[in-house]
Amino acid sequence: MEKRPTFALVNREYIRHNFGKVKESIPPDTEVLAVIKANAYGHGAFEVANVLRSCGCRMFGVAFCEEGAELRSAGIREDIVVLGGVYSNQLKGLIDHDLTPVVYDLDTAVSLNALAKKMDRHVGVHVKVDTGMGRLGLLRHEVVPFFEKLKHLGNISVEGIMSHFSDVDEEDKAYADKQLKDFMDTIDIINGRGWKPRFVHMSNSATVIDYPQAHFNMVRPGIMLYGALPNPRFYGRVDIRPALELKTRVVRIKRLCEGSVVSYGRSFVAGKETLIATVPLGYGDGYPRSLSGKGEMLIRGKRARVAGYVCMDLTMLDVSSIEGIAVGDEVVVIGRQGEEELTAGDVAAWAGMIPYELFCNISQRVERLYI
Ligand SMILES: *Cc1c(COP(=O)(O)O)cnc(C)c1O
């Protein structure tokens, strides 16, 4: 079946470029664990993994075991670290697919070890330490007892130790400094007792860009690989390129007389004669409904505002000021057209979202095309 004219265009060359920028920000012997969870932030995990491995990336990070399993089944052979950990019903699948879990609780480690032993396998793990995110990791006082216990689990070995920042993207680094100190103290204690995990890592994209003291010997960038910024304050600071464009086309144009209504709820009433264009994209595709009456898209190099509520499958635009507009005209939702650009950060900000969220919301029914 031929597709409707709504699609996300992903530029492989820009992902390569962005990976290069990550490499430029770190010493040559520092490893990159490329974060491709949530279908590579909507960019397509398998495609992105393929691009990155062609530029020498040897480690990938996903959130859940099933994401890792899917990549394995698609033929990705590089190391895959499951950042969110492994749940008790997934241990066999994890071992079968040769995934590397992050661990932070003893019951899981014990069960994993027992199963690995039974399957005659050895599993590398990364231990997660909570330095102030209050989420998954071991609290500081739990770390040494945890390592003591792991010593006795012969089919597990600790390949990495990691932590995660709460607000390192902010200007004020007081809390990040505290987290970093906490992590370094923990590493010292662990090293002092003879445990020397090969990888030490704490760096998301913001840390790669703005906080080199926390790079250790591996970094875990996600969003910057896709050419978006973790925080608008980094604008102009790093030369990364937006890898994804979201596009559609005008499918219908109508001239409405004064007083006419557009979309559900009659929130848009034409104050004068108004030209309305309809595009086949709506909140069912991940275009935020909160952009009703507020978002902008590009047509013929100009901005057109969303008229009325965004529908599930369709959105209407006030195109009264766009000269020569015609059915079939390209509409850029995220991306560049002529001199104008709408970044994922811009669109997200209008919606009170972050670019991460906007990317993840681009739904399955939007076709991804790769160039
Ligand atoms: C998602 C994630 C990252 C990547 O963060 P970005 O801000 O996208 O660079 C790194 N580490 C962990 C543990 C994550 O969950």
The ligand as a Gaussian input file, in Angstrom:
#p B3LYP/6-31G(d) Opt

LIG

0 1
 C       18.509000       7.853000      28.814000
 C       19.753000       7.703000      29.593000
 C       20.949000       8.315000      29.181000
 C       21.016000       9.270000      28.002000
 O       20.632000      10.552000      28.395000
 P       20.638000      11.781000      27.356000
 O       20.240000      12.933000      28.189000
 O       19.681000      11.443000      26.294000
 O       22.031000      11.874000      26.838000
 C       22.104000       8.035000      29.884000
 N       22.076000       7.209000      30.955000
 C       20.944000       6.628000      31.399000
 C       20.987000       5.743000      32.598000
 C       19.754000       6.858000      30.748000
 O       18.629000       6.282000      31.196000

